[in-house]
C-alpha cells in the first residue's frame, strides 16, 4: 500500500502544477492589462483566458495520448509542457507571445485532468480509490495556495514582478517531470493493449499478496465484452455520459474558476485595497486547502454523494450572501468572509468529488475517452465564464453574476438528490456493469449488510 501512495502522490503532483498555473495569472492580471494597454474584451478573452482555451484543447485531445502511449508517458509530456509554458510566459514581451505560451501550459492542464485521475483510479484498491484520486484535487488546491502566496511575496519586487510570478512555476514543473519517471505503467491500460505479462508484473508489484490471476480474469472479462469500434456516445453508455456532463457542467456554473482567476479584482470591487485583496486571496487558498483535506478524508467514509449535498447547500448560502453584499453595498470584509464559505463548500464538495467520480464511471477501455469528455465540458465552460467576467461586472454588475451562480447551485442540488449514484467502495469493473445498465450501484458495505440480513 505504501508504494501505491507514493505513485499516487507522484501522479497527483500534476494537480499541483494545474492549480499553480491556473491561479498564478491572477497576480499579474491588472499589471499586464496596464502594461500592454489591452481593452477589457482583449484582456479577458486573450491574455487571461488563453490558458483556459489551451486547457479545452488538452482536455478534448488528451484521451488520444492517454490511450495510445499510456497514462504514464502522457503524464511525462505534461511536465514538459508546463516547464516550457512557465519559461516562455516569463520571457514574453508582447501579449500574443505571452498568450501562446500560456496556451501551451493550458494543454498540460487539460491533459492532466484526464491522465492523472485515470492513472490513480486504475492502480488504487476500491476501498481507498476516493482518497487516492482525491490527492489530485488536494494538489490542485495546494498549488493554488502556493500561487497566491507566491504572488503576494513577489508583488513588490519591481515592474517585472509579473515575470517572476509566472516563471517560478518552471521549478516544480521540472521536479515533477523527473519524479514521474519512477512510476510504473497502469496495469489496466496494459491489459487494453494485450500486454498481459507486463500487467501481471505491475499488479504483483502493487500488491504481492493479492490473487493476481483472479483480478486479471475479472478485468479481462469486462474487456472481453467490449464490441469493436465502441465509443462513449453509443446508447449503451448514455447514463455515465450524462453523469459526466452534469457534474462537470455544475462544477463551472458555481463560478469557481471565474472567482479564482479574478479573486483580487473581486475583492477590490468590494472596496478592499490591492495589498489587502492579494492577502485575502491567500486566505482563500488556505480555506481551500483545509476543506479539501477534510473532503479527501471523508470521501471514502461518507461517499461522493453526501459530500455533494454538503457542497450544494454551502454554495447556495454563500453565493446568495455574496450577491446580497454587492446589491446592498455591505462593503468591508463581508464579501471575503462569504467567499471563504463558498470556497469551503466547493472544496469539500465538487472540488473533492469531480475528478474521482468521472474517473470511476466508465469502463477500462473507454475511461480515457470518458475522462476526456467530462474534462472537456468542464474546461470549455471554464474558458467561457472567466473570459466574460470583466465585461459582466462592468455591464450587469457583480451582484447579478453571483445571484445567477447561486441559482445554478440549486439545480445542482436537484441533480445530486434525484440522479447521482453513489460509487464508493465498488470495484471499477462492477461499477461499469451497473452504470451501463442504467442502475444505481450499491456500495460494498450495503451489499454486505444485505447478505447478513438474508
Secondary structure, DSSP 8 states (H G I E B T S, - for coil): -HHHHHHHHHHHHHHHHHHHHHHHHHHHHHHHHHHHT--HHHIIIIIITHHHHHHHHHHHHHHHHHHHT-HHHHHHHHHHHHHHHHHHHHH--SHHHHHHHHHHHHHHHHHHHHHHHHHHHHHS-GGGHHHHHHHHHHHHHHHHHHHHHHHHHHTTS-TTHHHHHHHTHHHHHHHHHHHGGGS---HHHHHHTT-HHHHHHHHHHH-TTS-HHHHHHHHHHHHHT--TT--TTSGGGHHHHHHHHHHHHHHHTTTHHHHHHTHHHHHHHTT--HHHHHHHHHHHHHHHHHHHHHHHHHTTTT-HHHHHHHHHHHHHHHHHHHHHHHHTT--TTHHHHHHHHHHHHHIIIIIHHHHHHHHHSS-GGGHHHHHHHHHHHHHHHHHHHHHHHHHHHHHT-HHHHHHHHHHHHHHHHHHHHHT----TT--HHHHHHHHHTT-----HHHHHHHHHH-
